[in-house]
Amino acid sequence: MKTKIALFFFFFSLFSQAQTARIKGIVFDENQQPVEGVNVTFQDKKTTTNENGFYALSIPANVKSNLKFSHVSLKAAVVTLQLKPNEDYEFNIVLKNTTEQLGEVVISNNRKKRVEGVTTISPKTVRLIPGANAGVENILKSLPGVNSNNELSTQYGVRGGNYDENLVYVNEIEVYRPFLIRSGQQEGLSFTNTDLVQSVDFSAGGFQAKYGDKLSSVLDITYRRPAKFGAALEASFLGGSFSLENASKDQKWTYITGVRYRDNRMLVKSQQTEIDFRPRFADIQTYITFTPNTRWQHSFLGNISQNKYDYKPLVRQTNFGTLNDPIALLVYYEGQEKDKYTTFFGAYKGIFEINENLVLKFITSAYHTQEQEYFDILGQYRLGEVNGNLGDENFGEVEFTRGIGSQLTHARNDLDALIYNAEVKGSYKKDKDQLDWGVKYTRENIRDRIREWEVIDSAGFSLNNPILDYPVNEQPYTSYTGPLAPYNSVRAINFTNIDRVSGYFQWNRRFMWGEHEVFTSMGIRGHQWQVSGDDISGKSQFTISPRAQFAIKPNWDKDMLFRLSGGWYHQPPFYRELRDKDGVVQPDVNAQQSIHVVLGNDYSFKMWERPFRLVSEAYYKYLTDVNPYTLDNVRIRYQAKNNAVAYAQGLDVRLNGEFIPGTESWLSFGYMKTEENIDNRGYIARPTDQRLKFGILFQDYMPNIPACKVYLNLVYNTGLPGGSPSYADAYDYQLRLRDYRRADVGFSYVFTDKIQAKDKNSWLNKFKDLSVGLEIFNMFNNQNAITNTWVRDVYTKSQYGVPNYLTSRVFSLKLNAKL
């Protein structure tokens, strides 16, 4: 019976292959010129037009489906066809421009971003690629120069910078994140809702003056304006999302609204700690536009989010050490943690086009966050030797105890912050020149109460804070007569106001240098700020940041472009950078400064008759007035001193293109070295010193079953510095964590999408897209560590760095539907 079935499918496939037709033609632009490099797709069949705009494609006969024409700088077009067997059909088409006019010069959006060194990411790729915390940030972590060793966090470092050094904009509106979050598993949701996204642009350095005052990177996201009704649903074991969009009949009003829910319980329970865990992360976000006439456009962006994090650890066992000396840490917990982060964000943006050359914009926004962090957790630990005999029935069990102790941690932290922005921007275009300018006022009002302490004892004897001038505790051998004090204690109340005024002016020009195209951009930013509050009176400070970009596209047969960009970048301190290790605000902290130079090459070429692009950038940063910090999970604690200098240098390379026809994939490599010199004591690795990075983002489909898709997200990073115990000297702790290796894979079966033709009577006709899939997170079950827990033993005077491991292998089902 099985043989008959196999023969049936064999002859059926032969018969199907014989039933083909051929379509051919020429693709023209609006000037009736043939267009080279147009992708022509029919189901899983694909070809590209040649230098004469000609294409030819063999397609299945008696099949009604869509023929799609797409090009990087022209509007895509779709036509529905059904050809007879052996029919030879000629079809010519004209594709319209999607370019923007700058006087007499026409530059496509895609080309303009290429000149500026901006990486553009497809929203479809963002939605499809799997990850424990899927979204825009998940894709960024596969790019060169972007590093993160925590799949539970949406935070990322860029070219040696920390999480606070990245700018994030949505529709030109700067967005913020909560202050008190200390671990990735508390974050829940990123601000960006991928269901609402139209475009994603990312710059890893050397960005223009029109962007704000940060040291590392810019993530610029644009939400889309829908043209008709639509709805989308996503559901998985980790949560779900729903979005709704529509437009009025006259297209003057549009709205798109998304609701999301996230539950990381399944991921966190895969760690080495047994817990009773109730995470509840939810938000609602909306983008509304009103266009009364061709000159005016009004828009509103709103977001409400709430993260509730209830955490009750029970038991933890972590095995570490070496094969010859295996060690285990067993901890039995009492107590719990209750955290709550509630944020409200609203922004208005008005655009007024005075004439075809002059455009003015007004943007105002308000961000309000209310956060509480309460916990009392007692951990009683046992540090012992593990049975490493593979043949023993007690293999893996602790047989000898080296030390015992306990740790009690307490916190009652509350924060209430209100941030208000008002900004005016303008843009003037004349012939080959473009002028951009803007002025912005920001008011930050922050009320913060910190109450946290930690008590540690070993074998029943309390350990004092090592930096206090108390007698050395030599118990149990000699009596201790000094006062008892917590090992770590932070108590402070801060009512802080920060007033900022910033502005920029930027000039862009494109011209011909002989037969070569040259693009220039020069600008300058200014930023003035002052810190005040209860018992706080800081000095007024001011910075000036000149920046420039230069790009040249030689008139060569090869499509190459060279870029040089950089300038003086300043980062005036935000509230967290003003708060020292004791929780006290230091109002006169200076802005950190970076002299940043980036040299890049962009090479577009064809391989296997498909488009590819190789982008490489070498960079160097020299930083002064550096504010040193420690990094514990995603919590950053600054010294609130400008007592260091630093540097970062490296090379980033990315190759992207259609390794598989019709899909975009890329390979990325990054080398980076960053060190700092604190108080002239010599250079040591910064907390973000991650030397090597490899990333692969790969999309594929099964040739015999094109509806079955495969998505792979693979990242390898060398280990970060492992950190140091509280109040320890960082110069004494320069060991590194193990390398970070992670592979997430997703399998999806597409029942229908907007490209496929559907039978009018089919139930699938109701859907634009419908797919189900299986996702495997951490497919190879690698044990990755994010930080160390430092365990002390009073008898042996030893201190152990016990790695805190991240998630193990997890399976999840996923459903996507779009109307």
Secondary structure, DSSP 8 states (H G I E B T S, - for coil): -HHHHHHHHHHHHHHHHHSEEEEEEEEE-TTS-B-SS-EEEETTEEEE--TTSEEEEEEETT--EEEEEEETTEEEEEEEE---TT-EEE--EE--B-EEEETTEEEEHHHHHHHHT-EEE-HHHHHHS--TT-SHHHHHTTSTTEE-S-TT----EETT--GGGEEEEETTEE----SS--SGGGT---S--GGGEEEEEEE-SS--TTS-S-SSEEEEEEE---SS-EEEEEEETTEEEEEEEEE-TTSSEEEEEEEEEE--HHHHTTSSEEEEEEEEEEEEEEEEEE-SSSSEEEEEEEEEEEEEEEEEEEEEEEEEE-SSSEEEEEEEEEEEEEEEEEEEEEEEEEEEE-SSSEEEEEEEEEEEEEEEEEEEEEEEEEEEEE---TTSTTTTSEEEEEEEEEEEEEEEEEEEEEEEEEEEEEEEEETTEEEEEEEEEEEEEEEEEEEEEEEEEETTEEE--TTS------TTTS---S----SEEEEEEEEEEEEEEEEEEEEEEEEEETTEEEEEEEEEEEEEEEEEETTEE---EEEEEEEEEEEEE---SSEEEEEEEEEEEEE---HHHHB-TTS-B-TT---EEEEEEEEEEEEEEEETTEEEEEEEEEEEEEEEEE--EEEETTEEEE-----EEEEEEEEEEEEEE-SSTT--EEEEEEEEEEEEEETTS-EEE-TT---EEEEEEEEEEETTEEEEEEEEEEEEE---B----TT--GGG---B---EEEEEEEEEEEEE-SSS---TTSGGGG-SEEEEEEEEESTT----EEEEEEEEETTTTEEEEEEEE----EEEEEEEEE-
